[in-house]
Amino acid sequence: MTVMSIRLQSIPGTEVALGWAGAHSVVVDRPEGRAGGQGLGFNGGQLLGLAIGGCFCNDLHYVAHEMGVRLASISVEVILQLEGSPLLATAAELRVSLRAEEAEADLDALVRRAEESSTVSNSLARGLPVRLSRLPG
């Protein structure tokens, strides 16, 4: 089993949070003018879309390496549908375009295998349980 720890902490003097995992960080905020948001970072829906698309980009590279395919370019667009109150993500569509260095590369098989192994997409599709615990102060 692999365990990852991701942390978020408010930035003093702002209503913005800084999130990090290892040596990598991201700013999390709301749109400017919404609940104190300053528009300085990604909101939760954008981060969800980035997680889905970013994971899939990585999976394309993993599978390409396994298949011995050299990718020349990858482009992934995530269309995230949100509905209701509270606002919930109800669907996500990935639009994928890629090119290989080799003309004979089976890109359909590569995309299919990446889809089958995508950690984030498969976790969401299977209903990832989320538990909350409040720590002291």
Secondary structure, 3 states (H helix, E strand, C coil): CCCCCCEEEECCCCCCEEEEECCEEEEECCCCCCCCCCCCCECHHHHHHHHHHHHHHHHHHHHHHHHCCCEEEEEEEEEEEEECCCCEEEEEEEEEEEEECCCCCCHHHHHHHHHHHCHHHHHHHCCCCCCCCCCCC
